[in-house]
Amino acid sequence: MFLKKIATATAFMGLMGSAAYAADCGPAGQSIRILASDFPAIHAVVGTAQTNCGDAAAEFKPNHTTEARQIMNAALTPNPAEYTSVIVANSTLTQLMNDGLVRPLNDLVEKYGANIKPHQLITIDGNVMAVAFMANSQHLFARTDVLEKAGVSGVPATYEEVLAAAEKIRAAGIMEYPVTLNMKMGWNIGELFNMIYLGHGGELFETGTAVASVNNEKGIATLNMMKALKDYSSPDILTYASNESQAAWEAGEAALGVMWGSRGTPILDDEGSTKEVTSNTVLAAAPTVAGGSVPSATLWWDGITISANVSDEEAEATFAALVSALSPEMVAAHNDDAVWLLEGFKPGAAAAGVAATAQGGAKPYPMIPFINVMHGALGAELADFLKGDETAEQALSDVEAAYSAAAKEAGFLK
């Protein structure tokens, strides 16, 4: 395995210093092929890179897809790899590094990194493995007009207050299902568990080990909270990922949502919704839970990686093109698409929830080699409880068993 121990990444929050910027596209005539998620901030970076350096390349082929996480390892395994770069986040970097599919960037940062600041460098065991350009987190979205109509005072700050507010909205006959979440079976269920479990003060693993530690009182409390939230959500909530939860919000079908901060701008803009919805939507910190003081969320970054199984010339051209996009000009054109870690970013209403969540002390998503194994087990085994087919204890027992089997197969446990 590429990673043998828990890896520590450099801090990624902060502001860049001022610097003049000019694009340098690296070696000409190369193939640049980028795999990335499908949301506005990523489109902004990749699109700017294509504008800057597309003419210098033999081809510039981006693939924006909601399935990037599922296909990236298989796509980067051949030599040459299908893509020269994948735009990753905390967990997906680990996923690729475990299979040795991305290369250290130290030499490329030295050559093209005059405008890259230390807080952007994701450094593991002395090697720069990614360059971060934005921060993200799930947090609370609230409709202040609906809350007021239901007699709720202020925006809920805890999950218990979210449930109480949802009950008042339902009892007042305003909305039968006032809550929306990313609870699609699989990865999204796993992440929602992580968020609320960490908010309870839970630890996914026994200290200093790869041994699972979720089948406990905090794990049970987390599942019970997830079930309570589900009961105030659409009957189809187990099919909802980001696109579906955003659509429900813009359609005025929900008044309380836990969604990604990167959805803030499209939710607050004047497209796909109504003024009634957009003018009354407030973005707040992720709720705390069970009397805790830390937001129930995980902090994320998104950043650039370069494939191991491509030529050095393609690697250099791809890195140069993508880094050319991380400019104040790109930020100015897309300021509200993300919480940018770049010079020129001016936090606005769309960044308020991520900023409040980070300032509240939410924990970064764990960057450890076996986190994806745990996340996969959570995503696979918790749906039966949420459907009412298993007890919380049985579901968590299934999680630990599935995780242990997969972790042994991967060499993380003996």
C-alpha positions as CSV (number, residue, x, y, z in Angstrom):
1,M,0.0,0.0,0.0
2,F,1.2,3.5,-0.8
3,L,0.2,4.8,2.6
4,K,1.5,2.8,5.6
5,K,0.4,5.2,8.4
6,I,-1.8,8.0,9.2
7,A,-0.9,10.9,7.0
8,T,-1.0,14.5,8.1
9,A,-1.8,17.2,5.5
10,T,-0.7,20.8,5.8
11,A,-3.3,23.4,6.8
12,F,-5.3,24.7,3.9
13,M,-7.2,27.6,5.3
14,G,-5.9,31.2,4.8
15,L,-5.5,34.0,2.3
16,M,-3.0,34.2,-0.5
17,G,-0.6,37.1,-0.7
18,S,-0.7,39.5,-3.6
19,A,1.2,38.5,-6.7
20,A,1.3,39.3,-10.4
21,Y,0.1,36.4,-12.5
22,A,0.8,35.2,-16.0
23,A,-0.2,31.9,-17.5
24,D,2.6,29.4,-18.4
25,C,1.2,26.4,-20.1
26,G,4.3,24.2,-20.0
27,P,5.3,21.8,-22.9
28,A,3.2,22.4,-26.0
29,G,1.4,19.7,-28.0
30,Q,0.5,17.5,-25.1
31,S,-2.7,15.7,-24.3
32,I,-4.5,17.1,-21.2
33,R,-7.3,14.8,-19.9
34,I,-9.1,15.8,-16.7
35,L,-11.6,13.8,-14.6
36,A,-13.6,16.0,-12.2
37,S,-16.8,16.3,-10.2
38,D,-19.7,18.2,-11.7
39,F,-20.4,21.4,-9.8
40,P,-19.8,25.1,-10.6
41,A,-16.5,25.7,-8.9
42,I,-14.8,22.8,-10.6
43,H,-16.2,23.9,-13.9
44,A,-14.7,27.3,-13.2
45,V,-11.2,26.0,-12.6
46,V,-11.1,23.5,-15.5
47,G,-12.8,25.9,-17.9
48,T,-10.3,28.6,-17.1
49,A,-7.4,26.2,-17.6
50,Q,-8.9,25.2,-21.0
51,T,-9.2,28.9,-22.0
52,N,-5.7,29.6,-20.9
53,C,-3.9,26.6,-22.3
54,G,-6.3,24.6,-24.6
55,D,-4.8,26.1,-27.8
56,A,-1.3,25.0,-26.7
57,A,-2.3,21.4,-26.2
58,A,-2.8,18.7,-28.7
59,E,-6.1,18.0,-27.0
60,F,-7.9,19.3,-23.8
61,K,-10.6,16.8,-22.7
62,P,-12.4,17.4,-19.4
63,N,-14.9,14.9,-18.1
64,H,-17.2,16.4,-15.4
65,T,-19.3,13.6,-13.8
66,T,-21.0,12.8,-10.6
67,E,-19.4,9.3,-10.9
68,A,-15.8,10.6,-10.7
69,R,-15.2,8.9,-7.3
70,Q,-16.4,5.6,-8.6
71,I,-14.4,5.5,-11.8
72,M,-11.2,7.3,-10.9
73,N,-9.1,4.3,-9.7
74,A,-9.9,2.1,-12.7
75,A,-9.3,5.1,-15.1
76,L,-5.9,5.8,-13.7
77,T,-4.7,2.2,-13.3
78,P,-3.7,1.6,-17.0
79,N,-0.4,2.8,-18.4
80,P,-1.0,5.3,-19.9
81,A,-3.8,6.4,-17.7
82,E,-7.1,7.5,-19.2
83,Y,-6.7,10.9,-17.5
84,T,-3.7,13.0,-16.8
85,S,-5.3,14.6,-13.7
86,V,-8.2,14.0,-11.3
87,I,-9.6,16.9,-9.3
88,V,-9.9,15.3,-5.8
89,A,-11.0,16.0,-2.3
90,N,-9.7,14.7,1.1
91,S,-11.0,11.2,0.7
92,T,-10.4,10.7,-2.9
93,L,-6.8,11.7,-2.7
94,T,-6.3,8.9,-0.2
95,Q,-8.3,6.5,-2.4
96,L,-5.8,7.2,-5.3
97,M,-2.7,7.2,-3.1
98,N,-3.5,3.8,-1.7
99,D,-3.1,2.3,-5.2
100,G,-0.1,4.5,-6.1
101,L,-2.0,6.2,-8.9
102,V,-0.9,9.9,-8.4
103,R,2.6,11.3,-8.4
104,P,4.4,13.7,-6.0
105,L,4.3,17.3,-7.3
106,N,7.3,18.8,-5.6
107,D,9.2,19.4,-8.8
108,L,6.2,20.8,-10.6
109,V,5.4,23.1,-7.7
110,E,9.0,24.3,-7.7
111,K,8.7,25.1,-11.5
112,Y,5.2,26.5,-11.7
113,G,4.2,27.3,-8.2
114,A,5.3,31.0,-7.8
115,N,1.7,31.9,-7.0
116,I,0.9,28.8,-4.9
117,K,1.0,29.5,-1.2
118,P,2.0,27.0,1.6
119,H,-1.6,26.6,2.9
120,Q,-2.6,25.1,-0.5
121,L,0.0,22.3,-0.5
122,I,-1.3,19.0,0.7
123,T,1.9,17.4,1.9
124,I,2.2,13.8,3.0
125,D,5.5,12.3,4.3
126,G,7.4,15.2,2.7
127,N,5.7,14.9,-0.7
128,V,3.3,17.4,-2.2
129,M,0.5,15.2,-3.4
130,A,-2.2,17.8,-4.2
131,V,-2.7,21.5,-4.6
132,A,-5.9,22.7,-2.9
133,F,-7.9,25.5,-4.3
134,M,-11.2,25.6,-2.4
135,A,-12.7,24.6,0.9
136,N,-16.1,22.9,1.4
137,S,-18.4,21.5,4.0
138,Q,-22.0,20.5,4.5
139,H,-24.0,22.8,6.7
140,L,-27.5,24.1,7.5
141,F,-29.7,25.9,5.0
142,A,-32.8,27.5,6.4
143,R,-35.9,29.3,5.1
144,T,-36.5,32.1,7.5
145,D,-40.0,32.9,6.2
146,V,-41.2,29.4,6.8
147,L,-39.6,29.2,10.3
148,E,-41.3,32.5,11.2
149,K,-44.7,31.3,9.9
150,A,-44.4,28.2,12.0
151,G,-43.6,30.2,15.1
152,V,-39.9,29.1,15.3
153,S,-37.6,31.7,16.8
154,G,-34.4,32.0,14.9
155,V,-32.4,29.6,12.8
156,P,-31.8,26.2,14.6
157,A,-28.3,25.7,15.9
158,T,-28.6,22.1,17.0
159,Y,-30.0,19.0,15.4
160,E,-32.5,18.7,18.2
161,E,-33.7,22.2,17.3
162,V,-33.9,21.2,13.6
163,L,-36.3,18.3,14.6
164,A,-38.4,20.6,16.8
165,A,-38.7,23.2,14.1
166,A,-39.6,20.5,11.5
167,E,-42.4,19.3,13.8
168,K,-43.8,22.8,14.1
169,I,-43.7,23.3,10.3
170,R,-45.5,20.0,9.8
171,A,-48.0,20.6,12.6
172,A,-48.8,24.0,11.1
173,G,-49.6,22.3,7.8
174,I,-47.0,24.3,5.9
175,M,-44.9,21.3,4.7
176,E,-45.3,17.6,5.4
177,Y,-41.6,17.0,4.7
178,P,-39.7,20.2,5.6
179,V,-36.2,18.6,5.8
180,T,-33.9,17.7,2.9
181,L,-30.5,16.0,3.1
182,N,-28.0,14.1,1.1
183,M,-29.0,10.6,2.2
184,K,-28.7,8.6,-1.0
185,M,-27.8,5.0,-0.3
186,G,-24.0,4.5,-0.5
187,W,-21.5,7.3,0.0
188,N,-23.9,9.9,1.1
189,I,-25.4,7.9,4.0
190,G,-21.8,7.1,5.1
191,E,-20.9,10.8,5.1
192,L,-24.0,11.8,7.0
193,F,-23.1,9.2,9.7
194,N,-19.6,10.6,9.8
195,M,-20.8,14.1,10.3
196,I,-23.3,13.4,13.1
197,Y,-21.0,10.8,14.8
198,L,-18.1,13.2,15.0
199,G,-20.6,15.8,16.3
200,H,-21.3,13.4,19.1
201,G,-17.6,13.2,19.8
202,G,-17.3,9.7,18.3
203,E,-14.1,8.2,17.0
204,L,-14.3,5.9,14.0
205,F,-11.3,3.9,15.0
206,E,-9.7,2.8,18.2
207,T,-6.9,5.2,19.0
208,G,-3.8,4.7,16.9
209,T,-5.2,1.6,15.1
210,A,-7.2,0.6,12.1
211,V,-9.8,-1.2,14.4
212,A,-13.4,0.0,13.9
213,S,-15.1,1.7,16.7
214,V,-18.7,2.6,15.7
215,N,-20.9,0.0,17.4
216,N,-21.3,2.0,20.7
217,E,-23.7,4.4,22.3
218,K,-22.6,7.3,20.2
219,G,-23.0,5.3,17.0
220,I,-26.5,4.3,18.1
221,A,-27.4,7.9,18.9
222,T,-26.2,8.9,15.5
223,L,-28.3,6.4,13.7
224,N,-31.4,7.4,15.8
225,M,-30.8,11.1,14.8
226,M,-30.5,10.1,11.1
227,K,-33.7,8.1,11.3
228,A,-35.5,11.1,13.0
229,L,-34.3,13.4,10.2
230,K,-35.4,10.9,7.6
231,D,-38.9,10.9,9.0
232,Y,-39.2,14.6,8.3
233,S,-37.8,14.2,4.8
234,S,-39.2,13.2,1.4
235,P,-40.2,9.5,1.2
236,D,-37.6,9.3,-1.6
237,I,-34.8,10.8,0.5
238,L,-32.7,7.6,0.2
239,T,-32.3,8.5,-3.5
240,Y,-31.2,12.1,-2.7
241,A,-27.7,13.3,-3.4
242,S,-26.6,16.9,-4.0
243,N,-28.5,17.5,-7.2
244,E,-31.8,16.2,-5.8
245,S,-31.5,18.1,-2.5
246,Q,-30.7,21.3,-4.3
247,A,-33.6,20.8,-6.7
248,A,-36.0,20.2,-3.7
249,W,-34.8,23.4,-2.1
250,E,-35.1,25.5,-5.2
251,A,-38.6,24.1,-5.8
252,G,-39.7,25.3,-2.3
253,E,-40.2,21.8,-1.1
254,A,-38.0,22.1,2.1
255,A,-37.3,24.7,4.8
256,L,-34.4,23.0,6.6
257,G,-31.5,21.4,4.7
258,V,-28.1,20.0,5.3
259,M,-26.2,20.5,2.0
260,W,-22.8,21.3,0.6
261,G,-21.6,24.8,0.8
262,S,-20.7,24.6,-2.9
263,R,-24.4,24.5,-3.6
264,G,-24.9,27.9,-1.9
265,T,-24.4,30.0,-5.0
266,P,-26.7,28.1,-7.3
267,I,-29.4,28.0,-4.6
268,L,-29.1,31.8,-3.9
269,D,-29.0,32.9,-7.5
270,D,-32.0,33.8,-9.6
271,E,-32.0,30.7,-11.7
272,G,-34.2,27.7,-11.2
273,S,-36.1,29.0,-8.2
274,T,-38.2,31.9,-7.0
275,K,-37.5,35.1,-5.2
276,E,-39.6,33.8,-2.3
277,V,-37.2,31.0,-1.8
278,T,-33.9,32.8,-2.6
279,S,-34.6,35.9,-0.6
280,N,-35.5,33.9,2.5
281,T,-32.7,31.4,2.4
282,V,-30.0,31.7,5.1
283,L,-26.8,29.7,5.2
284,A,-25.7,28.8,8.7
285,A,-23.2,26.6,10.5
286,A,-23.7,22.9,10.6
287,P,-25.8,22.0,13.7
288,T,-24.3,20.7,16.8
289,V,-25.8,17.6,18.4
290,A,-26.3,16.0,21.9
291,G,-25.2,19.0,23.8
292,G,-21.8,19.3,21.9
293,S,-20.2,22.5,20.9
294,V,-18.5,21.5,17.7
295,P,-20.5,21.6,14.4
296,S,-21.6,18.1,13.1
297,A,-19.6,18.3,9.9
298,T,-16.4,17.4,8.2
299,L,-14.2,20.0,6.5
300,W,-13.1,19.3,3.0
301,W,-10.8,20.7,0.4
302,D,-10.7,20.2,-3.4
303,G,-7.5,20.2,-5.3
304,I,-5.3,19.2,-8.2
305,T,-3.5,15.8,-8.6
306,I,-1.5,14.5,-11.5
307,S,-1.6,10.9,-12.6
308,A,1.4,8.6,-12.0
309,N,0.8,6.6,-15.2
310,V,1.3,9.3,-17.8
311,S,4.4,10.8,-19.5
312,D,6.4,13.5,-17.7
313,E,5.5,15.9,-20.6
314,E,1.8,15.3,-20.2
315,A,2.0,15.6,-16.4
316,E,3.9,18.9,-16.7
317,A,1.5,20.4,-19.3
318,T,-1.5,19.3,-17.3
319,F,-0.2,20.8,-14.0
320,A,0.8,24.0,-15.7
321,A,-2.6,24.4,-17.3
322,L,-4.5,23.8,-14.1
323,V,-2.3,26.0,-12.0
324,S,-2.7,28.8,-14.5
325,A,-6.4,28.8,-13.6
326,L,-5.8,29.5,-9.9
327,S,-5.6,33.2,-10.5
328,P,-7.3,36.3,-9.0
329,E,-9.0,36.8,-12.4
330,M,-10.7,33.4,-12.2
331,V,-11.7,34.1,-8.6
332,A,-13.1,37.5,-9.6
333,A,-15.2,35.9,-12.3
334,H,-16.5,33.1,-10.1
335,N,-16.2,34.6,-6.6
336,D,-19.4,33.1,-5.2
337,D,-19.0,29.6,-6.7
338,A,-16.8,28.4,-3.8
339,V,-14.9,29.3,-0.6
340,W,-11.7,29.8,-2.6
341,L,-8.3,29.4,-1.0
342,L,-6.9,31.9,-3.6
343,E,-5.9,35.5,-3.8
344,G,-8.8,37.9,-4.4
345,F,-11.6,35.8,-2.8
346,K,-14.2,38.0,-1.1
347,P,-16.5,35.9,1.2
348,G,-20.2,36.6,0.4
349,A,-23.5,35.1,1.5
350,A,-22.9,31.8,-0.2
351,A,-19.7,31.3,1.9
352,A,-21.3,32.0,5.2
353,G,-22.2,28.5,6.1
354,V,-18.8,27.0,5.4
355,A,-17.0,29.8,7.2
356,A,-19.2,29.5,10.3
357,T,-18.8,25.7,10.3
358,A,-15.0,26.0,10.0
359,Q,-14.9,28.8,12.7
360,G,-16.9,26.6,15.0
361,G,-14.2,24.0,15.0
362,A,-15.6,21.3,12.8
363,K,-13.0,18.5,12.1
364,P,-11.4,17.9,8.7
365,Y,-12.5,14.7,7.0
366,P,-9.9,12.1,8.1
367,M,-7.0,11.6,5.7
368,I,-6.0,8.1,6.7
369,P,-5.5,5.2,4.4
370,F,-8.4,3.0,5.6
371,I,-11.0,5.8,5.9
372,N,-12.5,4.8,2.5
373,V,-12.9,1.2,3.6
374,M,-14.9,2.4,6.6
375,H,-16.9,4.9,4.6
376,G,-17.8,2.2,2.1
377,A,-18.9,-0.1,4.9
378,L,-21.1,2.6,6.4
379,G,-22.6,3.4,3.0
380,A,-23.4,-0.3,2.4
381,E,-24.8,-1.4,5.7
382,L,-26.8,1.5,7.2
383,A,-29.7,1.6,4.8
384,D,-31.4,-1.4,6.3
385,F,-31.7,0.4,9.6
386,L,-33.0,3.6,7.9
387,K,-35.6,1.5,6.1
388,G,-36.7,-0.1,9.4
389,D,-35.4,-3.6,8.6
390,E,-32.7,-3.8,11.3
391,T,-31.9,-2.4,14.7
392,A,-29.2,0.2,15.1
393,E,-27.1,-2.3,17.0
394,Q,-27.3,-4.9,14.2
395,A,-26.6,-2.3,11.5
396,L,-23.5,-1.1,13.3
397,S,-22.4,-4.7,13.9
398,D,-22.7,-5.3,10.2
399,V,-20.6,-2.2,9.5
400,E,-17.8,-3.3,11.7
401,A,-17.9,-6.8,10.2
402,A,-17.9,-5.5,6.7
403,Y,-15.2,-3.1,7.4
404,S,-13.0,-5.6,9.2
405,A,-13.2,-8.1,6.3
406,A,-12.4,-5.4,3.7
407,A,-9.6,-3.9,5.9
408,K,-8.0,-7.4,6.3
409,E,-8.2,-8.0,2.5
410,A,-6.5,-4.6,1.9
411,G,-3.8,-5.3,4.5
412,F,-4.8,-2.7,7.1
413,L,-5.7,-5.3,9.6
414,K,-4.2,-8.7,10.3
